[in-house]
Amino acid sequence: MQKCPVCSSNLVSPFLLRGSVPVHQNLVMCDRISALEINRGSLNLAVCEDCGFIFNADFDGSKLSYGKDYDNTQTYSPSFESYICELARSLIYDKNVQNCSIVEVGCGKGSFLRKLVESEELGNQGYGFDPSYVGEETVLDGRLKFEKRYYDSECANIHADVVVCRHAIEHVPDPLNLLSSVRQALVNSPQARVFFETPCVEWILRNQVIWDFFYEHCSYFTSQSLATAFEVSGFKVESVHHVFGGQYLWLEATIPAQQPAATKNPASISILAKQFATSERELIGKWEIKIQELASQGKVALWGAGAKGVTFANTIDPDGKWIDCIVDLNPNKQGKYIPGTAHPIVSYQQMGDRGITTAILMNPNYYEENSALLKAANLNIDLLVE
């Protein structure tokens, strides 16, 4: 077993192995054959006993193909859009991100960065960096620019008051390399404030969410191990707290005058990881029985064609026998297929025509929103949250 990628400890314990899983969860598959023939890899999760970092020891980045067909957009959900708007508002007003030069690392399509820049009254300008960015390179009268490359030491000439990185570090097998690149890019911006968001692995383990471990995410953090990674990379961690109902971590860091000491606090994460592994087979078995029972009473759909739904379908119904379809609000995914099982993706309006009687919601944060959609559409469908 390799050393811990965060603290270099040799005390690393494997705890969960899933073979032949789809390497992509958010790649839009246009036909069934492509969906079934998706590249596969091994999910071999290990936990560091010293710092609590969890990683996929078998991760192979060469298997992945991020590009124009990759789509993890969540803002078609009004609930998630509301969360993003509140996050942007908090930065602008609570953290006084105004009259600032803002860099977003792994900006995707740039929608979050745009929220921080679009109002001229704020006086902000933005620079988005993402090799897979698709769109105009200069918008908002030149106040917002995008570059199709990584943010690293070659970007040191771009002054940054604020650096934001949301949901990128979990995709990186060597998180210290990413953080060191950001640190080097800020050599001429010593007053910069850095904000990172990533899933909280402790939330996954405590709630035994089996569909939140998947190949695209190769690095999983607790609040303590995320702080350790930043400290090792030369940042001073100002705060780490939970957001989005506890599912995400939000970290703020600054650049200290001297290299900070790295704190390591694994807490109880190793115990939680091993408990999760012990109960996973039982959890999967219960879900298999439940899906079959539900399917015997009527057609079943999953609600959410993102990573959670794709992982659930591939784990519980790999042969496509029991789940009729996957529901998603993203119109770019509707009419397509999920990787691995090739379940069709449909809009919620189609559920009635397909005879769906039960929909299993992949994320409880969207229950109120989706219940309202069903009611407005006069669809009498049981919406289950687990």
C-alpha positions in Angstrom: 0.0 0.0 0.0 1.3 3.4 -0.9 2.0 6.2 1.5 -0.6 8.8 2.5 -0.7 11.4 -0.3 -1.3 14.2 2.3 1.0 13.4 5.3 3.3 10.7 3.8 2.5 8.3 6.7 3.0 4.6 6.1 0.1 3.9 8.5 -2.4 3.4 5.7 -5.2 0.8 5.9 -7.4 -0.4 3.0 -11.0 -0.7 4.0 -13.2 -0.9 0.9 -12.8 -2.5 -2.5 -15.2 -2.3 -5.4 -14.0 -3.8 -8.7 -15.0 -2.8 -12.2 -16.8 0.4 -11.5 -17.5 3.0 -14.2 -14.7 5.6 -14.1 -17.1 8.4 -15.0 -20.4 9.3 -13.3 -21.1 12.6 -15.0 -20.1 11.8 -18.6 -23.2 12.3 -20.8 -23.7 9.1 -22.8 -25.6 9.6 -26.0 -26.4 5.9 -26.7 -26.8 2.7 -24.8 -23.8 0.9 -26.3 -21.4 3.7 -25.3 -23.0 3.8 -21.8 -22.5 0.0 -21.4 -18.9 0.1 -22.8 -17.8 2.9 -20.4 -14.2 2.5 -19.2 -14.0 0.8 -15.8 -11.6 0.8 -12.9 -11.1 -0.3 -9.3 -12.2 1.6 -6.2 -9.8 0.6 -3.5 -10.3 3.0 -0.7 -7.7 3.4 2.1 -7.6 5.5 5.2 -4.6 7.2 6.8 -4.4 6.3 10.4 -2.3 9.4 11.1 -4.2 12.3 9.4 -7.6 10.7 8.4 -7.3 11.3 4.7 -9.1 8.7 2.5 -8.1 8.0 -1.0 -8.4 5.5 -3.9 -5.2 3.6 -4.0 -6.0 2.2 -7.4 -6.9 5.5 -9.1 -5.7 5.8 -12.7 -6.2 9.3 -14.1 -5.4 8.1 -17.6 -8.7 6.2 -17.7 -10.7 9.5 -17.4 -11.8 11.7 -20.2 -13.1 15.1 -19.1 -14.3 17.2 -22.0 -17.3 18.7 -23.7 -19.5 15.7 -22.9 -18.8 15.9 -19.2 -21.6 17.6 -17.3 -21.9 17.8 -13.5 -24.2 20.9 -13.6 -26.4 21.0 -10.5 -27.9 24.4 -10.8 -31.0 23.2 -12.8 -32.2 22.4 -9.4 -33.8 25.6 -7.8 -32.7 24.3 -4.4 -29.1 24.0 -5.4 -29.2 27.3 -7.3 -30.4 28.9 -4.1 -27.5 27.4 -2.2 -25.0 28.7 -4.8 -26.6 32.1 -4.7 -26.4 32.2 -0.9 -22.7 31.1 -1.0 -21.9 33.9 -3.5 -23.8 36.4 -1.4 -21.9 35.3 1.7 -18.6 35.8 0.0 -19.5 39.2 -1.3 -21.1 40.6 1.8 -19.9 38.6 4.8 -16.4 38.2 3.5 -16.4 41.6 1.7 -15.3 40.2 -1.6 -15.7 43.5 -3.4 -13.3 45.5 -5.6 -11.4 42.3 -5.8 -9.5 40.3 -8.4 -11.0 36.8 -8.1 -9.5 33.6 -9.5 -11.5 30.4 -9.7 -9.6 27.2 -10.0 -11.5 24.5 -11.9 -14.2 26.9 -12.8 -16.2 24.5 -15.0 -18.6 26.5 -17.1 -17.9 29.6 -15.0 -21.4 30.1 -13.5 -20.3 30.6 -9.9 -17.5 33.0 -10.8 -20.0 35.0 -12.9 -22.2 35.5 -9.8 -19.2 37.2 -8.1 -18.4 39.5 -11.0 -21.6 40.2 -13.0 -22.7 43.2 -10.9 -20.6 46.2 -11.9 -21.4 47.8 -8.6 -19.3 45.2 -6.8 -16.1 46.3 -8.7 -14.9 42.7 -9.0 -13.0 41.1 -11.9 -12.6 37.4 -12.5 -10.3 34.9 -14.0 -11.5 31.3 -14.5 -9.1 28.4 -15.1 -10.2 25.0 -16.3 -8.8 22.9 -19.1 -12.3 21.7 -20.0 -13.9 25.1 -20.1 -16.2 25.6 -23.1 -17.4 29.1 -24.0 -16.3 32.6 -24.7 -12.9 33.5 -23.2 -13.8 37.1 -22.4 -17.3 38.2 -21.2 -18.9 41.0 -19.1 -17.0 43.7 -21.1 -13.7 42.2 -20.2 -14.3 42.0 -16.5 -14.4 38.2 -16.6 -11.9 36.1 -18.5 -11.4 32.3 -18.9 -8.3 30.3 -19.7 -8.4 26.6 -20.8 -5.5 25.5 -18.6 -4.5 24.8 -15.1 -3.8 27.5 -12.5 -0.2 27.2 -11.5 3.1 29.1 -11.1 2.8 30.5 -14.6 -0.2 32.5 -13.5 1.8 34.4 -10.8 1.5 37.6 -12.9 -2.2 37.6 -12.4 -2.9 39.5 -9.1 -5.4 37.6 -6.9 -7.2 39.0 -3.9 -9.4 35.9 -3.7 -9.0 32.3 -4.9 -12.0 30.0 -5.0 -12.0 26.3 -5.8 -15.2 24.3 -5.6 -15.3 20.6 -6.0 -12.1 20.1 -7.8 -9.7 18.8 -5.1 -11.6 15.6 -4.7 -10.9 14.7 -8.3 -7.1 15.1 -7.8 -5.0 12.0 -6.7 -2.2 14.3 -5.4 -4.0 17.1 -3.6 -0.7 18.6 -2.4 0.3 19.2 -6.0 -2.9 21.2 -6.6 -2.4 23.2 -3.4 1.3 23.8 -4.1 0.4 25.0 -7.5 -2.1 27.5 -6.1 0.5 28.6 -3.5 3.1 29.2 -6.2 0.7 31.1 -8.3 0.1 33.5 -5.3 3.8 34.3 -4.8 3.0 37.9 -5.9 -0.4 38.0 -4.0 0.6 37.5 -0.4 -2.6 39.0 1.0 -4.9 36.6 -1.0 -7.7 34.7 0.7 -8.3 31.2 -0.4 -11.7 29.4 -0.3 -12.1 25.7 -1.0 -15.2 23.5 -1.0 -15.3 19.7 -1.1 -17.5 16.8 0.1 -17.2 15.8 3.7 -16.2 12.1 4.0 -17.2 12.0 7.7 -20.8 12.8 6.6 -20.7 10.0 4.1 -19.4 7.4 6.6 -21.7 8.4 9.5 -24.8 8.4 7.3 -23.6 5.2 5.5 -24.2 6.7 2.1 -22.9 3.9 -0.1 -23.5 5.8 -3.4 -21.2 8.7 -2.4 -18.0 6.7 -3.0 -17.2 6.6 -6.7 -14.3 6.6 -9.1 -14.3 10.3 -10.2 -13.6 11.2 -6.6 -10.2 9.8 -5.6 -9.5 12.1 -2.6 -11.9 12.3 0.4 -11.4 14.7 3.3 -12.5 15.2 6.9 -12.3 18.8 8.2 -9.0 17.8 10.0 -7.3 16.2 7.0 -8.3 19.1 4.7 -6.6 21.5 7.2 -3.6 19.2 7.3 -3.3 19.3 3.5 -3.4 23.1 3.4 -0.9 23.4 6.3 1.6 21.1 4.6 1.2 23.2 1.4 2.1 26.4 3.2 -1.3 27.9 4.0 -2.7 29.1 7.3 -6.1 27.6 7.9 -8.5 30.3 9.2 -11.6 28.1 9.4 -13.2 24.9 8.2 -17.0 24.4 8.6 -19.8 22.3 7.2 -22.2 23.6 4.6 -25.0 22.2 2.4 -26.6 20.3 5.2 -23.3 18.9 6.4 -22.5 17.3 3.1 -19.7 19.7 2.1 -16.7 21.3 3.8 -15.9 25.0 3.3 -12.3 26.1 4.1 -10.8 29.5 4.3 -7.1 29.9 4.3 -4.5 32.7 4.0 -0.8 32.9 3.3 1.4 33.2 6.5 4.8 34.9 6.8 6.3 31.6 7.8 5.6 27.9 7.0 3.0 26.8 9.5 3.3 23.6 11.5 1.1 20.8 10.1 -1.4 19.4 12.6 -2.6 15.9 12.2 -5.8 14.7 13.9 -7.4 11.5 12.5 -10.1 11.6 15.1 -12.4 8.6 14.7 -12.4 8.4 10.9 -10.5 5.1 10.8 -13.1 3.4 13.0 -16.0 4.9 11.0 -14.4 3.7 7.7 -14.1 0.2 8.9 -17.6 0.2 10.3 -18.8 1.4 6.9 -17.0 -1.4 5.1 -18.4 -4.0 7.5 -21.9 -2.9 7.0 -21.7 -2.1 3.2 -22.5 -5.6 2.0 -25.5 -5.7 4.3 -26.7 -2.3 3.1 -26.4 -3.3 -0.5 -28.3 -6.5 0.2 -31.1 -4.6 1.9 -31.4 -2.2 -1.0 -31.5 -5.0 -3.6 -34.4 -6.6 -1.7 -36.1 -3.3 -1.4 -35.8 -2.4 -5.0 -37.1 -5.8 -6.1 -40.1 -5.4 -3.7 -40.9 -1.9 -5.0 -40.5 -3.1 -8.6 -43.0 -5.9 -8.0 -45.6 -3.3 -7.0 -44.9 -0.9 -9.9 -42.2 0.8 -11.9 -39.3 2.4 -10.0 -37.2 5.5 -10.9 -34.2 7.1 -9.3 -34.3 10.8 -9.0 -30.8 12.3 -9.7 -28.6 11.3 -12.7 -25.5 12.7 -11.1 -22.8 10.7 -9.4 -25.0 9.5 -6.6 -27.7 8.1 -8.9 -25.2 6.6 -11.3 -23.3 4.9 -8.4 -26.6 3.7 -6.8 -27.8 2.2 -10.1 -24.5 0.5 -10.9 -24.3 -1.0 -7.4 -27.9 -2.0 -6.8 -29.2 -2.7 -10.3 -26.1 -3.3 -12.6 -28.1 -5.3 -15.1 -31.0 -2.8 -15.4 -33.7 -5.3 -14.3 -35.4 -3.3 -11.5 -35.0 0.4 -12.1 -37.0 1.8 -15.0 -35.2 5.1 -15.5 -33.3 8.0 -13.9 -35.0 11.3 -13.5 -33.0 14.5 -13.8 -33.8 18.2 -14.2 -30.8 18.9 -16.4 -32.2 19.0 -20.0 -28.7 18.2 -21.4 -28.9 14.8 -19.8 -32.5 14.0 -20.6 -32.8 11.5 -23.5 -29.3 10.2 -22.7 -28.1 7.3 -20.6 -26.1 6.8 -17.4 -22.6 5.3 -17.6 -22.3 1.6 -16.8 -25.9 0.4 -16.7 -27.4 2.5 -19.6 -30.6 3.3 -17.7 -32.4 6.1 -19.6 -32.5 9.6 -18.2 -35.9 11.3 -18.4 -37.6 14.5 -17.2 -40.0 14.3 -14.2 -42.9 15.1 -16.6 -42.3 11.7 -18.3 -42.8 9.7 -15.1 -46.5 9.5 -15.5 -46.3 8.2 -19.1 -43.7 5.6 -18.1 -46.0 4.3 -15.3 -43.6 5.2 -12.5 -45.2 4.6 -9.0 -42.1 5.1 -6.8 -39.1 7.4 -7.1 -36.1 7.1 -4.9 -34.5 10.5 -4.2 -30.7 10.4 -4.1 -30.2 13.5 -2.0 -32.6 14.4 0.9 -31.7 18.1 0.4 -34.0 18.2 -2.6 -37.1 16.5 -1.1 -39.3 19.6 -0.7 -38.4 20.9 -4.2 -39.1 17.6 -5.9 -42.3 17.0 -3.9 -43.6 20.4 -5.1 -42.7 19.5 -8.7 -44.7 16.2 -8.5 -47.7 18.0 -6.9 -47.7 20.8 -9.5 -47.6 18.2 -12.3 -50.4 16.2 -10.7 -48.2 13.1 -10.5 -49.2 10.7 -7.7 -45.8 9.1 -7.1 -44.3 8.0 -3.8 -41.0 9.9 -3.3 -38.7 7.9 -1.0 -35.7 9.4 0.8 -33.2 7.1 2.3 
